[in-house]
Amino acid sequence: MVPLLGRQVAAVSPNGLPLAVGVFAGLDIWGRATIKTDAGEQEFPPEAVRIRGL
């Protein structure tokens, strides 16, 4: 995940549905991914998404 910091990414649910597109801002201590979108920052738990570079 570290190579994706500051890059455009998509958060995708385990069944393939896109949840958010934005800039990958990092991970917290519990593994939640933070993505900065036009609407603000969104956090996603590790079991709910896969982060993919665009």
C-alpha positions, 0 to 999 in steps of 0.5 A, spaced: 500 500 500 505 504 501 507 505 493 500 508 492 500 514 497 498 520 494 496 517 488 489 516 485 486 509 487 479 506 487 476 503 493 472 497 491 468 492 495 469 485 496 464 483 491 467 488 486 462 494 487 466 501 486 465 505 493 470 511 492 475 514 487 480 519 490 487 520 492 490 515 497 492 518 504 494 512 508 492 507 513 491 508 520 494 503 526 487 499 525 488 498 518 483 503 515 484 506 509 483 513 508 481 516 501 481 523 500 475 525 495 472 531 492 467 530 498 472 530 503 476 524 507 473 517 507 475 511 511 474 504 510 475 498 514 480 493 511 475 487 511 470 492 507 474 494 501 480 493 496 484 499 494 486 499 487 491 504 483 488 507 477 
